[in-house]
């Protein structure tokens, strides 16, 4: 059954339907444009670039209410230590030395109260 106004004002009803479809398409296109402009996140560090914390200017890592030592290693077997963090309960950020890698192990983790 057709809408009653369509019979009285057929030209307006068709125009309203068309503008509704155009409005929906415009909203979808706008949301897609915002998504593309926002991107997927930050930039990646090239794998061959040294990530030495001593030369970086970003903030020190937070300890998250824990006391622990984190050791970073140059290989998956975790033999050669190349950097680390030391967090203590009295500090809001970690003491950092060396460089970070994908291979790390945390030792002596305790929660601060």
C-alpha positions in Angstrom: 0.0 0.0 0.0 1.4 3.4 -1.0 1.8 6.3 1.4 -1.4 8.5 1.3 0.6 11.7 0.5 2.2 10.1 -2.6 -1.2 10.1 -4.3 -1.8 13.8 -3.5 1.7 15.0 -4.2 3.4 12.4 -6.4 6.3 14.6 -7.5 7.2 15.5 -3.9 7.0 11.9 -2.7 9.4 10.8 -5.3 11.7 13.7 -4.6 11.7 12.9 -0.9 12.6 9.2 -1.5 15.4 10.3 -3.8 16.8 12.8 -1.3 16.6 10.2 1.4 18.7 7.8 -0.6 21.1 10.6 -1.5 21.4 11.6 2.2 22.1 8.0 3.2 24.8 7.7 0.6 26.3 11.1 1.6 26.5 10.0 5.3 28.1 6.7 4.4 30.6 8.4 2.1 31.4 10.9 4.9 32.0 8.2 7.4 34.3 6.3 5.0 36.3 9.5 4.4 36.7 10.1 8.1 37.9 6.4 8.5 40.5 6.8 5.7 41.8 10.1 7.2 42.1 8.6 10.6 44.3 5.8 9.3 45.2 2.6 11.1 47.5 3.9 13.8 51.1 5.1 14.3 54.1 4.6 12.2 56.2 1.5 12.4 59.9 1.5 13.2 61.9 -0.1 10.4 63.3 -3.5 11.5 66.9 -2.6 10.8 66.7 0.7 12.8 68.2 0.6 16.3 65.6 1.3 18.9 68.0 2.6 21.6 66.0 4.1 24.5 68.9 6.4 25.5 68.4 8.4 22.3 64.6 8.4 22.2 62.6 11.4 23.4 59.3 9.7 24.3 58.1 9.1 27.8 59.6 6.4 30.1 57.5 3.4 30.5 55.2 3.2 33.5 55.6 0.4 36.0 51.8 -0.2 36.4 51.9 -0.6 40.2 54.5 -3.4 40.1 58.1 -4.0 41.0 60.1 -6.0 38.6 63.1 -6.3 36.3 62.6 -6.8 32.6 65.5 -8.0 30.5 65.7 -7.7 26.7 67.6 -10.2 24.6 69.0 -10.1 21.0 67.6 -13.5 20.1 64.6 -15.8 20.8 66.8 -18.1 22.9 67.3 -15.2 25.3 71.1 -15.6 25.8 72.6 -12.1 25.0 71.0 -9.4 27.2 71.0 -6.0 25.3 68.8 -3.9 27.5 66.4 -3.7 30.4 64.0 -2.0 32.7 64.0 -1.8 36.5 60.7 -0.9 38.2 60.4 -0.3 42.0 57.4 0.5 44.1 58.6 3.9 45.1 59.0 5.1 41.4 56.3 6.0 38.9 58.4 5.1 35.9 61.1 2.6 35.0 64.8 3.0 35.0 65.7 2.1 31.4 69.0 1.0 29.9 70.2 -0.4 26.5 67.7 -1.2 23.8 64.4 -3.0 23.5 63.7 -6.0 21.4 60.8 -8.4 20.8 62.5 -10.9 23.1 62.1 -10.1 26.8 61.5 -11.7 30.2 60.2 -10.2 33.4 61.8 -11.3 36.7 60.8 -10.8 40.4 57.3 -9.4 39.7 55.5 -8.2 42.8 52.6 -5.9 43.2 53.0 -2.6 45.1 50.4 -1.9 47.8 
